[in-house]
Amino acid sequence: MNASLADRTVITEVCSESANVEVRIRNEGFSDIESGEFQVNINGENVDTVGWIGSLSSGEVANATIPVGPLAPGNNVVTIIFQNVNGGED
């Protein structure tokens, strides 16, 4: 499997304790992608894992909205990793 996050939204200012991050998954392999997980890290700490189910053929992309929180007041570093593609390592 070969999947990547094609685009991601950068949150520059948040006035609440949570936000939604828009990402695009791209299938860069030859086999279809039918599931995966987004690992959500905030300020270097793993805070959540969000499951994804869909169908992506080779070269296709899909949009996903990932809820992120809790956020601390001020600047936060949010990292999202797409992993466990089709139940295995990517």
LUMNUTI-542602 format. One record per residue (C-alpha): residue number from 1; residue in one letter; x, y negated, z negated. Coordinates in steps of 0.02 Angstrom, whole numbers, plus 32768, in hexadecimal, padded with zeros to 4 digits. Layout:
@n NUM&res a&px X&py Y&pz Z
...
//
This chain:
@n 1&res m&px 8000&py 8000&pz 8000
@n 2&res n&px 8037&py 7F50&pz 801F
@n 3&res a&px 7FC8&py 7EC5&pz 7FDD
@n 4&res s&px 7FF1&py 7E10&pz 7FB8
@n 5&res l&px 7F9E&py 7D74&pz 7F77
@n 6&res a&px 7F96&py 7D07&pz 8012
@n 7&res d&px 7F5A&py 7C64&pz 7FC4
@n 8&res r&px 7F38&py 7C26&pz 7F17
@n 9&res t&px 7EED&py 7B89&pz 7ECE
@n 10&res v&px 7F5B&py 7B22&pz 7E5B
@n 11&res i&px 7F00&py 7ADA&pz 7DC5
@n 12&res t&px 7F47&py 7A2E&pz 7DA4
@n 13&res e&px 7ED2&py 79EF&pz 7D1C
@n 14&res v&px 7E55&py 7A4D&pz 7CB3
@n 15&res c&px 7DE1&py 79FD&pz 7C35
@n 16&res s&px 7D99&py 7AA0&pz 7BF3
@n 17&res e&px 7DD7&py 7B41&pz 7BA6
@n 18&res s&px 7DC3&py 7BA4&pz 7C46
@n 19&res a&px 7DCC&py 7B93&pz 7D03
@n 20&res n&px 7DB4&py 7BF8&pz 7DA2
@n 21&res v&px 7E48&py 7C1B&pz 7E14
@n 22&res e&px 7E25&py 7C40&pz 7ECC
@n 23&res v&px 7E9B&py 7CC0&pz 7F1C
@n 24&res r&px 7EA4&py 7D1C&pz 7FC3
@n 25&res i&px 7ED9&py 7DD2&pz 7FCC
@n 26&res r&px 7F31&py 7E06&pz 806C
@n 27&res n&px 7F47&py 7EBC&pz 80A2
@n 28&res e&px 7FF7&py 7EC3&pz 80EA
@n 29&res g&px 7FFA&py 7F80&pz 80F6
@n 30&res f&px 7FAB&py 8001&pz 8168
@n 31&res s&px 7F32&py 8056&pz 80EF
@n 32&res d&px 7E8D&py 8006&pz 80BB
@n 33&res i&px 7E87&py 7FB3&pz 8011
@n 34&res e&px 7DEB&py 7FDD&pz 7FAE
@n 35&res s&px 7E17&py 7FA8&pz 7EFD
@n 36&res g&px 7E97&py 7F52&pz 7E90
@n 37&res e&px 7EAF&py 7EEB&pz 7DF3
@n 38&res f&px 7EE0&py 7E38&pz 7DD4
@n 39&res q&px 7F53&py 7E24&pz 7D3E
@n 40&res v&px 7F39&py 7D76&pz 7CF5
@n 41&res n&px 7FC9&py 7D27&pz 7C95
@n 42&res i&px 7FBB&py 7C7E&pz 7C3F
@n 43&res n&px 805A&py 7C2A&pz 7C01
@n 44&res g&px 80B9&py 7CCF&pz 7C11
@n 45&res e&px 803A&py 7D39&pz 7BB2
@n 46&res n&px 7FCC&py 7DC0&pz 7C00
@n 47&res v&px 7F1C&py 7D8B&pz 7BD1
@n 48&res d&px 7EA9&py 7DEE&pz 7C45
@n 49&res t&px 7E98&py 7E6F&pz 7CCF
@n 50&res v&px 7E0D&py 7E55&pz 7D4E
@n 51&res g&px 7DD7&py 7EE4&pz 7DC0
@n 52&res w&px 7DB7&py 7ECD&pz 7E7B
@n 53&res i&px 7D57&py 7F41&pz 7EEF
@n 54&res g&px 7D43&py 7F23&pz 7FA9
@n 55&res s&px 7D80&py 7F5D&pz 8052
@n 56&res l&px 7E16&py 7F12&pz 80AC
@n 57&res s&px 7E5B&py 7F5D&pz 814B
@n 58&res s&px 7F0D&py 7F3A&pz 8184
@n 59&res g&px 7F27&py 7E7F&pz 819F
@n 60&res e&px 7E83&py 7E4A&pz 814F
@n 61&res v&px 7E6F&py 7DCF&pz 80C0
@n 62&res a&px 7DEB&py 7DBB&pz 8038
@n 63&res n&px 7DC7&py 7D2D&pz 7FC0
@n 64&res a&px 7DB5&py 7D49&pz 7F05
@n 65&res t&px 7D8C&py 7CD7&pz 7E74
@n 66&res i&px 7DE8&py 7D00&pz 7DD4
@n 67&res p&px 7DAB&py 7CB8&pz 7D2E
@n 68&res v&px 7E3D&py 7C78&pz 7CC7
@n 69&res g&px 7E3C&py 7C4F&pz 7C0F
@n 70&res p&px 7E51&py 7C24&pz 7B86
@n 71&res l&px 7EB9&py 7B8E&pz 7BBB
@n 72&res a&px 7F1A&py 7B21&pz 7B41
@n 73&res p&px 7F07&py 7A64&pz 7B46
@n 74&res g&px 7F83&py 7A18&pz 7BC2
@n 75&res n&px 7FE6&py 7A75&pz 7C46
@n 76&res n&px 7FD7&py 7B32&pz 7C5B
@n 77&res v&px 8037&py 7BA9&pz 7CCB
@n 78&res v&px 7FC1&py 7C29&pz 7D16
@n 79&res t&px 8007&py 7CC0&pz 7D73
@n 80&res i&px 7F98&py 7D3E&pz 7DCB
@n 81&res i&px 7FDD&py 7DE4&pz 7E09
@n 82&res f&px 7F7B&py 7E5E&pz 7E78
@n 83&res q&px 7FA8&py 7F0F&pz 7E42
@n 84&res n&px 7F6E&py 7FC4&pz 7E38
@n 85&res v&px 7F35&py 7FC0&pz 7EED
@n 86&res n&px 7EC1&py 8055&pz 7F0E
@n 87&res g&px 7EEE&py 8094&pz 7E60
@n 88&res g&px 7FAA&py 809A&pz 7E7C
@n 89&res e&px 8043&py 802C&pz 7E85
@n 90&res d&px 8053&py 7FB0&pz 7F14
//
